[in-house]
Amino acid sequence: MNKPLSVLLVCALMTLSLPSPAQKTASQGIDEYRAMLQDGNPADLFEAKGEGLWTQKRGPKNASLEKCDLGKGPGVYKGVFVELPKYFADTGRVQDMESRLLTCMETLQGFNAAEIAKTPFGRGEQVNMTALATWVAAESKGMKFNLPQAHSAEKTFYEVGKRLFFQRSGPHDFACASCHAEDGKRIRLQDLPNLTKNAGDGIGVAAWPAYRVSNGQMWGMQQRLNDCYRQQRFPYPGFASDATIALGVYLGVNSQGSASIAPAIKR
């Protein structure tokens, strides 16, 4: 064996014996992708629009939303997102952020809440609703979820939300729990968080509203839950229905103590 060839063989053997660099998991790759997009998150545009809508005089009453009570008093918006859904005495209902904004749009501005609720996502006042929800959520970014459970209605909604989460039905016998009740599950490259417990900072309800890169749309929590029902082949629940709000209570209470990153960016 000539010397150059023997040297090449030794070098090759040494290379094979070296530890290979650790490969990134699919989840790590997706996290890096989201981090790169975060600086230019299109949700910022919806947030800016929502802030403008809050002070803009609109509707039949030509009024702004500056006196809207989202749970901390008229006009207070910081910190409200991480305490919703909750019970409101003036409506006698447990309400989430979007249903409460709907109440304010009707009582303060004169809009027809029932008509807005029937409007498909991405059209008419639903576009403004998404922008408002995005801005209000952003005003609680980094704060910890702390949903109240003192009122009997809040406790009832938690239990109803829990039952809905585990209810199996439809042509595929699916439930929310089919995807989100175990650790370590995923669909294709997408990790599926276990939402029966605290999923952690910025996961689950702590990430919505969020901008969906795959379809170029901004989604609030009501639309996120509607799409979950679609994937289960269930009929769509009504916008701001007691069913979706109850699920929001169940998921929100389970996320107690986790920090919000909304508005986030998703695949």
Steps between C-alpha positions, in 0.01 A plus 500: 500500500653830401528774760248751359229233484568380855480857630165545328365181654612605849337840458178340381494262798561790739214693341263206541595462866417862582154565653255638243350840573159473665217529254219743571157360564208610285364690800827691546502590132145634518585700813797662322279577200244672722773694680632634169151613400414652837684827437279560199183340635209627285290491818654842572284646222182358652609622841545855368161486331335377820649784703357749252158335508488529880499880486320545168139619513295250300162332471144638517584679828823650361690403813837349586575197718692703756235435766490125434531294819705187428507395862717756676276804460399730213787577265753267664660258255841412646501163668141407411585233242667268751192509726244408234254327470329614820151577633350844427210614717359746244436224245459215749736294286848359501672672208831474322682790338320484167150459642564786742621725218182406316294619799684833504459548126125456542441700819745782437508529121160365402616212281277194466685231699292216356582605144872524574491156663343355185756665270765253374857546623703740289203707384335823607516583869664163570818649351482785751420257780821306425704821498352614832561160659860504374569841653334424835694171524826679422442732796540197731808354332737340751238497777395179674160340448282535806140412417254546788299203630318667787155535340283190469450567127878501445529163675211362295659618176826331595323167552298540178819588310670192640215275385502656155876453478466124556171450313549259209262523207473556128584267209854439630410474870737787578526736796731787589669243723581281199785737419559698819476267802837322491865601514725456199234484227530672166338510159747507211766751621270680744533433871164464675511646853326319784227750592360303792774657712715813492656482156759765586576859404374603160336165419132427446272789598807704594586540130168608348409729320772401254600562139479186284788504250352207305190692395601862564220556752470637851300268725339573834420229754142464376625414151767269640234300687273500195778349291560230762134404465539498121791258525289276722227513230262663749253774399640847565396642838349848495733797541534588871278205592492361853674188367810681371511725806480196731792343314687828544438487875623140524814567297566834669473364854728211403754760381504679836838664554625469143609815318316633195695562178192605301485610230726215391595363160406149388570277204 
